Amino acid sequence: MAPKIFTSSNQNAQMIKKNRFPRWRSIFFGVRTRILIWYVVLMAFSTLVSILAIREVLLVRLEHEVEKFLTQEVKQFRRLTEGKNPSTAQPFGDDVAAIFDVFLSRNIPHEDTFLITLLNGKFYKSSPQALPIGLQPNSVLIKDWQKLKQPKQGKEFISSHTIYYMAEPILKGKTQGVFVVIYSSSSAHQQVNQAVVVIIQVTIAVLAIASVLAWVVAGRLLAPLRLLIETAHLITESDLSRRIPVQGVDQIAELTITFNEMLDRLQTAFASQRNFINDASHELRTPITIIRGHLELLGDDPQERRETVELVTDELDRISRFVDDLLLLAKAEQPNFLNLQTVDISLLIGELYTKATALAQRDWRLENKGVGLIVADRQRLTQAIMNLAQNATQYTSDEDVIALGCELLNGKVRFWVRDTGVGIPLADQERIFQRFARGSSSPRRSEGAGLGLSIVRAIATAHGGRVELKSKLAKGSTFTLIIPLDPPFGDSV
């Protein structure tokens, strides 16, 4: 039957491989591609935000510099109004026109800068003389400035660009004038926009190079995942030996370790399953062969028929016990395996001692009767300890001692079965708790299938406890069942 199972598994693996996504889908919709797409999206978004922020910062700094420049020009004009006329070395007095003439002659405007003077509500002079359309003598803005009585600062949008201005009124006697310094931001904004374009171009180039590098790096980072997938596809029930090499200490390395540990568990489980099938088939083959052989040779003699029926019935009983033991081991892994109740350990050990003395002619002894209560499954504990007692009878003679006892120590109850039989070799002391295992020196008895100690361990584990074994050859063995007073799960009755 095993080859058929492997064939079915291989066919399933082939079907899975056929149903896998095409390679083009893994390229366009794979993890590596999604990582790259999200990387590009995040980089593009952060770059866009950064560029907008940089442009805004540049514009704010530009306005600050313009305001500083306009303030400096107005301060120079104010100092001139409070000084003397360099031509006459006398104060300007009420001659506002002379103040404007001297200032315009001595100050050459910077690029995109305009100096405008207004005298008695009319346009007087400007530097340079060529002014933009929005600053012509008959413009609305000039007319507004002509009416100013207080200093004014602001910005206006004219001729598709923004101008910043600062106007300083001056009154000397009956003469009224207004000095206006203006800065056009068209070329400065153009420079900012050009700088932003350069930043965008450089960013696109850097983003393209970074995307290529990210694709390569993502491929290297995801290489263990590809190896994991390839290894998973190569694994079959007949070959679980492949493992993935662990690289690094990150989450992928942790995933690799976890996957390898899972493979170890699967390999152990499959090996245990194969051994279980082989051992179970071997144990069942013998009684079935015996039954078939006697039935095939069954004659007409009533005595012979009676003996054959008794033998067949005995072998069927052995098969039934064997199946019951297998079912018990299977149920031991289920949550409803135990029927918990409060058990008096003193009464329990007394009952167990009485039952054990009927198993065989031995020197039975009750060494200790502990006092206390335990939350446990009474029937399962009885089954485990009786299995230990039955096991002890098989490795002792009539004169040997088999002793039972229990005690309560450190929040745990210890039940033990001690004998003075042949003992168990050190090499077998762990193996005998496995299914179908027997000691190397033990005879092959027809009444046992090597499941008794496995059942004992399963019952102890179900109670949250364990089984300890101490044995020496020719001096006997002591099996100790250690159970906590209150198991870590279940409800007491």
Order of alpha helices (4+ residues) and beta strands (2+ residues): alpha-alpha-alpha-beta-beta-alpha-beta-beta-alpha-beta-beta-beta-alpha-alpha-alpha-alpha-beta-alpha-beta-beta-alpha-beta-beta-alpha-beta-beta
